[in-house]
Amino acid sequence: MDILSLILLAAGVLAGCGVGFGIKKYLDAKKLKAADEVARQTIAKAKEQANVIDMQAKRRAQQIEQNAQSQMDRENRRRENEARELERRLKDKESQFEQKIQNLDHKEKRVKEHEEKLHLTEKQLQEKLEHISSLTREEAKKTLIDSLEGEAKLDAAKNIKIIEEEAKQEAEKRSKKIIALAIARYAGEYSSERTVSVIQLPNEEMKGRLIGREGRNIRALEAVTGMDLIIDDTPEAVIISGFDPVRREIAKMTIEGLMQDGRVHPSRIEELAEKSKQMLFKTIKDDGEKAMFDLGVHGVHPELVRLIGSLKYRTSYTQSNYAHSIEVGFLAGMMAAELGQNVKAARRAGVLHDLGKALDHNIEGSHAVIGAEYAKKYGEPADIVHAIRAHHEDEKPNSILAHLVQASDALSGARPGARREVMQTYVNRLEDLETIGNSFDGVIRTFAIQAGREIRVVVDSEKVTDEQSIMLSRDIARKIEKEMTYPGQIKVTVLRETRAVEHAR
């Protein structure tokens, strides 16, 4: 009985296990089916979202393409407008050029008419001379030449006056506008340079230390720097005197270094002088690079950049050549922009135009010629070299760039307050101007006015005609250009006055 019970029990357990396994298998299959359904739904949703994203991406790409196309269309329209404007300007310039050619043809025709008139007059005179038996051939020839020469000069003076008036109507109007605009846009500061520097000392004791025992320290300073040190009764001050601004600056830096260090003896003076020299050379290089950066000029050889920086320690009539060169660069660039010329080339030629002033104390020759040779040596273009060489008429200006640099140089030097002259030099220049004016026949008196920038010449109305006064003003101006050196330009005005006097009794 026990065995049977055990067998039945075992059979029941086995049956129960089988039923449980079956139930479990059924449940697992149902879960697997449900999981498959969820997976299918997830995949379907993912595909649907991917389709949505794909459609959005296509629309976005389409929009970007449309925007790019619109921007490209706008850019093309802008370029077409610019091309049309450029074409219009070229046509205007072509029209102006044709008008000038017509004017020249007209003037040439008038000259030919005058020539024909002269030939006719000559023929008439020859016919008259043939009937005069009292004159020899040579006397008749001389009379004819004198008569023709006087008439030719008279006609030439009249033509010069007419041509000058016609040219001035347009040239003066436009040039004054361009120059005034350039001056108004560039309002540079002026700082006059002197031949002395003053250093303030912290106390009177430092003055004694600078002098040293039996003056050994001050002698060492003067020997190393090449400057004269003036230590007088002025409290707490030392004056450095000398005409070389570079050496003067080195002396100043050396003394300031000695005051900071506190050790003042000959060996330390030599050490600080050498250190100051190296620091100054670096400052010169930095100043040159700053000038080029401010003007937007690039690609200049480092040696030329260094020379431009050294101009900070050179002066012309107390005007800093460094500041003057930068100002000329800006003025030339502004006027070039107004004339439709290359602004960068104008600025480059302007800032380099006085390059030779950094060299003319070591090399013989005009600073314009020296500067042009150096610019050529270090790879500057031919038009820049010509503008440098021609800015003081060492070479005849033959380009717009050269004339721009020449005009900018004159503007910078002639602006009120820019330059100062030694009193004796100033007085001598005024006297020379009056002497030149008085040296011509028919001149009664010459007056130098406007600080020597204008002379007024009073002539005898019985000896000088209106036409001759025009020629006289030109002759005086040419003689001043030939015999004198001066900054800026000098205006020559000839005054001719006729007075009739009678007394009522």
C-alpha positions in Angstrom: 0.0 0.0 0.0 2.8 2.3 0.8 4.5 1.6 -2.4 1.3 2.2 -4.4 0.8 5.5 -2.7 4.3 6.5 -3.5 3.9 5.5 -7.1 0.6 7.5 -7.4 2.2 10.4 -5.7 5.1 10.3 -8.0 2.8 10.1 -11.0 0.8 13.0 -9.7 3.9 15.1 -9.3 5.0 14.2 -12.8 1.7 15.0 -14.2 1.6 18.3 -12.3 5.1 19.2 -13.6 4.0 18.4 -17.2 0.9 20.5 -16.9 3.0 23.4 -15.3 5.6 23.2 -18.0 2.9 23.3 -20.7 1.3 26.3 -19.1 4.6 28.0 -18.8 5.4 27.3 -22.4 2.1 28.7 -23.5 2.6 31.8 -21.4 6.2 32.3 -22.8 4.9 31.9 -26.4 2.2 34.5 -25.7 4.8 36.9 -24.2 7.1 36.4 -27.2 4.2 37.1 -29.5 3.3 40.3 -27.6 7.0 41.4 -27.7 7.2 40.8 -31.4 4.1 42.9 -31.8 5.6 45.7 -29.8 8.9 45.5 -31.8 6.9 45.7 -35.0 5.0 48.7 -33.8 8.3 50.4 -32.6 9.9 49.7 -36.0 6.9 51.1 -37.8 7.0 54.3 -35.7 10.7 54.6 -36.2 10.2 54.3 -40.0 7.4 56.9 -39.8 9.6 59.3 -37.9 12.6 58.7 -40.3 10.3 59.5 -43.2 9.2 62.7 -41.4 12.8 63.7 -40.7 13.8 62.9 -44.2 11.0 65.1 -45.6 12.0 68.0 -43.2 15.6 67.7 -44.3 14.7 67.8 -47.9 12.5 70.9 -47.3 15.3 72.6 -45.3 17.8 71.8 -48.1 15.4 73.2 -50.6 15.0 76.4 -48.5 18.8 76.8 -48.1 19.2 76.3 -51.9 16.5 78.9 -52.6 18.1 81.4 -50.1 21.6 80.8 -51.7 20.1 81.3 -55.2 18.4 84.5 -54.0 21.6 85.8 -52.5 23.6 84.9 -55.6 21.0 86.7 -57.7 21.3 89.8 -55.5 25.1 89.7 -55.7 24.9 89.3 -59.5 22.5 92.3 -59.7 24.9 94.4 -57.5 27.9 93.5 -59.7 25.9 94.3 -62.8 25.0 97.7 -61.3 28.7 98.4 -60.4 29.7 97.4 -63.9 27.1 99.7 -65.4 28.3 102.6 -63.1 31.9 101.9 -64.1 31.0 101.9 -67.7 29.1 105.2 -67.3 32.1 106.8 -65.5 34.4 105.6 -68.3 32.1 107.1 -70.9 32.1 110.4 -69.0 35.9 110.4 -68.9 36.0 109.5 -72.6 33.7 112.4 -73.3 35.8 114.8 -71.2 38.9 113.6 -73.0 37.3 114.2 -76.4 36.3 117.7 -75.3 39.8 118.4 -74.3 41.1 117.2 -77.6 38.6 119.5 -79.3 39.8 122.4 -77.2 43.4 121.6 -78.1 42.5 121.4 -81.8 40.7 124.8 -81.4 43.8 126.3 -79.8 46.1 124.8 -82.4 43.9 126.3 -85.1 44.2 129.7 -83.3 48.0 129.3 -83.1 48.1 128.6 -86.8 46.0 131.7 -87.6 48.5 133.8 -85.5 51.4 132.2 -87.4 49.7 133.0 -90.7 49.2 136.6 -89.5 52.8 136.8 -88.5 53.9 135.5 -92.0 51.6 138.1 -93.6 53.0 140.9 -91.4 56.5 139.8 -92.2 55.8 139.8 -95.9 54.3 143.4 -95.6 57.3 144.6 -93.8 59.7 143.0 -96.3 57.8 144.8 -99.1 58.1 148.2 -97.2 61.8 147.6 -96.6 62.3 147.0 -100.3 61.1 150.6 -101.0 63.4 152.1 -98.4 66.7 152.8 -100.1 68.3 154.6 -97.2 68.7 151.3 -95.1 71.3 148.7 -95.6 70.4 145.0 -95.8 71.6 144.4 -92.3 69.8 147.4 -90.9 66.6 146.4 -92.6 67.0 142.8 -91.3 67.6 144.0 -87.7 64.5 146.4 -87.9 62.4 143.5 -89.2 63.6 141.1 -86.4 63.0 143.7 -83.7 59.5 144.4 -85.0 58.6 140.7 -85.3 60.0 139.9 -81.9 58.0 142.7 -80.2 54.8 141.6 -82.0 55.4 137.9 -81.2 56.0 138.7 -77.5 52.8 140.7 -77.4 50.8 138.0 -79.1 52.4 135.4 -76.9 51.5 137.3 -73.7 47.9 137.7 -74.9 47.7 134.0 -75.7 49.2 133.0 -72.4 46.7 135.2 -70.5 43.7 133.7 -72.4 45.0 130.1 -72.0 45.7 130.6 -68.3 42.3 132.0 -67.7 40.6 129.1 -69.4 42.6 126.6 -67.6 42.2 128.2 -64.2 38.4 128.3 -64.5 38.3 124.5 -64.2 41.7 123.6 -62.6 41.5 126.0 -59.7 38.0 125.1 -58.8 38.6 121.4 -58.7 42.1 121.6 -57.2 40.9 123.9 -54.3 38.0 121.6 -53.6 40.3 118.5 -53.4 43.0 120.2 -51.3 40.4 121.8 -48.9 38.7 118.4 -48.5 42.1 116.7 -47.8 43.1 119.3 -45.2 39.7 119.2 -43.5 39.7 115.5 -43.3 43.2 115.3 -41.9 43.7 117.6 -38.9 47.1 116.4 -37.7 48.8 117.8 -34.6 52.0 119.7 -34.8 55.0 119.3 -32.4 58.0 121.5 -33.0 61.3 119.8 -32.3 64.2 121.6 -30.5 67.9 121.1 -30.2 67.9 120.7 -26.4 66.2 118.3 -24.0 65.6 119.1 -20.3 65.7 116.4 -17.7 64.1 117.0 -14.3 66.2 115.6 -11.4 64.7 114.3 -8.2 67.0 116.4 -6.1 70.1 118.6 -6.1 72.2 115.7 -4.8 71.7 113.8 -8.1 73.1 116.8 -10.0 76.3 116.5 -7.9 76.5 112.8 -8.6 76.1 113.3 -12.3 79.0 115.7 -12.3 81.1 113.3 -10.2 84.5 113.9 -8.6 86.4 116.5 -10.5 83.7 116.3 -13.3 84.7 112.7 -14.3 81.1 111.5 -14.6 79.9 114.4 -16.8 82.9 114.1 -19.0 82.2 110.4 -19.4 78.6 111.2 -20.3 79.6 113.7 -22.9 82.3 111.4 -24.4 79.9 108.4 -24.7 76.8 110.3 -26.0 78.5 113.1 -28.0 76.2 115.7 -26.4 76.9 118.8 -24.3 75.4 118.6 -20.8 74.6 122.0 -19.3 74.3 122.0 -15.5 73.7 125.6 -14.5 71.9 127.3 -11.6 68.5 125.9 -12.7 67.3 123.9 -9.7 66.9 120.1 -10.2 67.4 120.2 -14.0 70.0 119.2 -16.6 69.9 120.4 -20.2 71.2 118.2 -23.0 72.3 120.2 -26.0 73.1 119.0 -29.5 71.9 118.9 -33.1 71.7 115.1 -33.5 68.3 114.0 -32.1 69.3 110.3 -32.0 72.3 111.0 -29.8 70.3 113.4 -27.7 67.7 110.8 -27.1 70.3 108.2 -26.1 71.8 110.7 -23.7 68.4 111.4 -22.2 67.7 107.6 -21.8 71.1 107.1 -20.2 70.7 109.8 -17.6 67.2 108.6 -16.7 68.6 105.1 -16.4 71.3 106.4 -14.1 68.8 108.1 -11.9 66.7 104.9 -11.5 69.8 102.7 -10.9 71.5 105.1 -8.5 75.0 104.0 -9.4 76.8 106.7 -11.3 80.3 106.0 -12.5 82.1 105.9 -15.9 81.8 102.1 -16.5 78.1 102.1 -15.6 77.6 105.1 -17.8 79.1 103.3 -20.8 77.0 100.2 -20.0 73.7 102.1 -19.8 74.6 104.1 -22.9 75.0 100.9 -25.0 71.7 99.5 -23.5 69.9 102.8 -24.3 71.2 102.6 -27.9 69.8 99.1 -28.3 66.5 100.1 -26.8 66.3 103.2 -29.1 67.0 101.1 -32.2 64.1 98.8 -31.2 61.9 101.8 -30.7 62.8 103.1 -34.1 61.8 99.8 -35.7 58.5 99.8 -33.8 57.8 103.4 -34.8 58.4 102.5 -38.5 56.0 99.5 -38.2 53.4 101.7 -36.5 53.5 104.3 -39.3 53.0 101.5 -41.9 50.2 100.0 -39.9 48.4 103.3 -39.5 48.6 104.0 -43.2 47.6 100.5 -44.2 50.9 100.1 -46.2 52.2 96.5 -46.4 55.1 94.7 -48.0 57.7 97.4 -47.3 61.3 96.1 -46.9 62.3 96.1 -43.2 65.3 98.4 -43.9 62.9 101.0 -45.3 60.6 100.6 -42.3 63.6 101.2 -40.0 64.5 104.3 -41.9 61.0 105.7 -41.6 61.1 105.1 -37.8 64.4 106.9 -37.6 62.8 110.0 -39.2 61.2 110.6 -35.8 64.5 112.0 -34.8 65.0 114.2 -37.8 63.4 117.6 -38.3 62.9 120.2 -41.0 62.3 123.8 -39.8 61.5 122.1 -36.4 58.8 120.0 -38.0 59.2 116.2 -37.2 60.0 114.4 -40.5 58.3 111.3 -39.1 55.0 113.1 -38.5 55.4 115.0 -41.7 55.8 111.7 -43.7 52.7 110.1 -42.2 50.7 113.3 -42.9 51.9 113.4 -46.5 50.8 109.8 -46.8 47.3 110.5 -45.5 46.9 113.7 -47.6 48.1 112.0 -50.8 45.7 109.1 -50.2 42.7 111.4 -49.7 43.4 113.4 -52.8 44.0 110.1 -54.8 40.6 108.9 -53.6 38.9 112.1 -54.8 40.6 111.7 -58.3 39.8 108.0 -58.6 43.5 107.0 -58.3 45.2 104.2 -56.4 44.9 105.2 -52.7 47.4 102.6 -51.4 50.0 103.6 -53.9 49.6 107.3 -53.0 49.9 106.5 -49.3 53.0 104.4 -49.9 54.7 107.1 -52.0 53.7 109.8 -49.5 55.1 108.1 -46.4 58.4 107.1 -48.3 58.9 110.5 -50.0 61.4 111.9 -47.4 63.2 108.6 -46.9 66.5 110.2 -48.0 66.4 112.6 -45.0 67.3 109.6 -42.8 70.4 109.2 -45.0 71.5 112.6 -46.2 73.9 113.2 -43.3 75.9 110.2 -44.4 75.5 110.3 -48.2 76.1 113.2 -50.5 73.2 114.4 -52.8 69.6 115.6 -52.7 67.5 113.7 -50.2 64.9 113.1 -52.9 67.4 111.4 -55.2 69.0 109.4 -52.3 65.6 108.2 -51.1 64.6 107.2 -54.6 67.8 105.1 -55.0 67.2 103.4 -51.7 63.6 102.7 -52.5 64.6 101.2 -55.8 67.3 99.1 -54.1 64.8 97.5 -51.8 62.3 96.6 -54.4 59.8 99.5 -54.5 57.9 99.8 -57.9 59.0 102.3 -60.5 56.1 104.7 -60.1 56.8 105.0 -56.3 60.5 105.6 -57.0 59.7 108.3 -59.6 57.3 110.0 -57.1 60.0 110.1 -54.5 62.6 111.5 -56.9 60.3 114.1 -58.4 58.7 115.6 -55.2 61.3 118.4 -55.2 61.7 118.7 -59.1 65.0 116.7 -59.1 63.1 114.9 -61.9 60.2 116.3 -63.9 57.0 114.8 -62.5 55.3 112.8 -65.3 52.5 111.0 -63.4 49.5 111.8 -61.3 51.0 110.0 -58.4 54.1 112.2 -58.5 52.0 115.4 -58.6 49.9 114.1 -55.7 53.0 113.5 -53.5 54.5 116.9 -54.5 51.2 118.7 -53.6 50.8 116.8 -50.3 54.4 117.6 -49.3 53.8 121.3 -50.0 50.5 121.2 -48.0 52.0 119.5 -45.0 55.0 122.0 -44.9 53.0 125.1 -45.6 50.1 124.6 -43.1 50.2 127.4 -40.5 52.3 126.4 -37.5 53.8 123.3 -39.1 57.3 124.8 -39.5 59.4 127.5 -38.0 62.5 129.1 -39.2 65.5 130.7 -37.5 65.0 134.4 -37.3 68.1 135.3 -39.3 67.2 132.8 -42.0 63.7 134.2 -42.2 64.9 137.8 -42.5 67.5 136.8 -45.2 64.8 135.1 -47.2 62.6 138.2 -47.2 65.5 140.3 -48.2 66.4 138.0 -51.1 62.9 138.0 -52.3 62.8 141.8 -52.5 66.2 141.9 -54.1 65.1 139.5 -56.9 61.9 141.5 -57.5 63.9 144.8 -57.7 66.4 143.4 -60.1 64.0 143.6 -63.1 63.7 146.6 -65.3 60.6 148.8 -64.8 60.2 147.7 -61.1 59.7 150.6 -58.6 59.5 148.7 -55.4 59.0 145.1 -54.1 57.3 144.1 -50.9 57.6 140.6 -49.3 54.4 139.9 -47.3 52.5 136.9 -45.8 55.7 135.8 -43.9 57.5 135.5 -47.2 54.8 133.5 -49.0 53.9 136.3 -51.3 55.7 139.2 -53.0 54.0 142.2 -54.5 56.0 144.0 -57.2 55.0 147.6 -58.1 56.0 148.6 -61.7 56.2 151.9 -63.6 53.1 152.0 -65.8 55.0 154.0 -68.4 57.7 151.4 -68.8 55.7 148.2 -68.4 52.4 147.4 -70.3 49.6 145.1 -69.1 50.9 142.3 -71.3 54.5 142.8 -70.2 53.4 142.6 -66.5 52.2 139.1 -67.1 55.5 138.0 -68.5 57.3 139.9 -65.7 55.4 137.9 -63.0 56.4 134.6 -64.7 60.1 135.7 -65.0 60.3 136.7 -61.4 58.7 133.4 -60.3 61.2 131.4 -62.4 64.1 133.3 -61.0 62.9 132.7 -57.4 62.6 129.0 -58.2 66.1 128.9 -59.6 68.0 131.0 -57.0 66.2 130.3 -53.7 65.3 127.4 -51.4 62.0 127.7 -49.4 59.2 125.6 -48.0 55.8 125.6 -49.7 55.2 128.0 -52.5 55.6 131.8 -53.1 52.9 133.9 -54.9 54.2 136.7 -57.2 51.8 139.6 -57.8 52.7 142.4 -60.2 50.8 145.7 -59.7 50.6 148.3 -62.5 48.8 151.5 -61.8 48.2 154.6 -64.0 47.6 157.9 -62.2 46.5 161.2 -63.7 47.0 164.2 -61.5 45.9 167.8 -62.2 45.4 170.8 -59.9 42.4 173.2 -59.9 43.5 176.8 -59.4 
